[in-house]
């Protein structure tokens, strides 16, 4: 399968590294902003074509699909451009930063019929998959999720410590992971969502601290704390309080309530969540089916984020 990638930054590189482990996938084109770094990434991964124009990438012979790891504000327009060109598209999380763009992407998918998938990695991390499989088997029911998403990001830098051309967002990016995962693990839509945000950064113009509460119809609750001010252990840490045990997920590691490690190495073919979501994207294309984390499946999370944003205002 011939595919392309848009976005030469930190997450674009993560996708390229993941795709190296997936048989039968050939990256034939790279669309990037800074052409010097785009060329360097193309050479590193032996991608034969690179450009600053997504339209040029979409015209490459044999191209079937694109992965968008570009700035969030570009996702909707680029996603529609890919779909209208007849190409399947996976859009890195968040697929958008407003509900209007989510509506636009959903409408474009329905119109074109191609696959549009969100890069919701938490659905694919082996630690969360282990929990999900237990839930599906009727062995667990989530009563409460307590989640901490903490970074130290007082300057506009990416995951590699390089200057960003866009501004990250606690609500539409980092909260999106947990909002979607909460519904995915409980199997229910969020019926109540409310939150508080701290002061906005004087230069970045975004809230640096945030607290969110959610509830489903059956009564499961989720408490999410987020910060860009945390000078300490970084990342997202999940506590699942269930009817049959307590579990702590720290990225790809999983522990029980006594902090005993659970082996999740055999949950899937890889321990790399991004590789697993890419595998799902390519498999859905080959099998002509809706993927896990399709735009239809992640759209409810966008609605919740919109509700929260309007409550902040």
PyMOL commands that set and color helices and strands:
alter all, ss='L'
color gray80, all
select helices_A, chain A and resi 10-19+35-44+54-58+72-84+99-112+121-123+126-136+170-186+273-287+295-312
alter helices_A, ss='H'
color red, helices_A
select strands_A, chain A and resi 2-6+26-31+49-51+63-68+88-92+116-119+142-150+190-197+209-216+221-227+235-242+245-250+253-256+261-262
alter strands_A, ss='S'
color yellow, strands_A
deselect
rebuild
show_as cartoon
